Amino acid sequence: MTHYRVLSRKQVAAVVALVVVGGTVIAWLGTEWMEAFSQRMTELTARDPVRAAAEIREQMRTFAVVSGTILCALAAFLCWYGVRGIRTKSMPPAGAWVLRGRQVRTGAKAVRISQAMVATGVVLVFLAVASSLVIWRIGEQLAQDGTARQHAGSFPAGKSGGD
């Protein structure tokens, strides 16, 4: 008999409640930060559009790296957990936390579930990298557009610098 760490439903409910409260606080702080950032960018754009574009680019780069890192960490966890399931031929794997009364799958069905988790983790890595590159590129494009608009705005309407 494999050993599992059994959790009661009350313990899980307490953890879920803490996660929901923590997530709500983080979302609220994030909203406040975005509001302040938006206001700062509006003011900076009016004064110095090139500097505003550069700051937006840096924020987009930071977001790309952070979001990619979080998604890759989730992918690594899925792969690690799936490999544990494949090795133990049980899902959840031996030694994992389980809810009291939870069905533990063993054999071929557990291996298929575990393989699906590993495959999902691999796909998530590709999505993390692709989305981070897209976000990074959007930041670059915004910075280039902001710089181009600043230079275009230095000429009278209908005229270019070479006329």
Buried (B, 14 or more C-beta within 10 A) or exposed (E): EEEBEEBEEEEEEEEEEEEEEEEEEEEEEEEEEEEEEEEEBEEBBEEEBBEBBBBBBEBBBEBBEEBBEEBBEBBEEBBBBBBBBBEBBBBBBBEBEBBEEEEBBEEEEBBBBBBBBBEBBBEBBEBBBEBBEEBBEBBEEBBEEBBEEBEEEEEEEEEEEEE
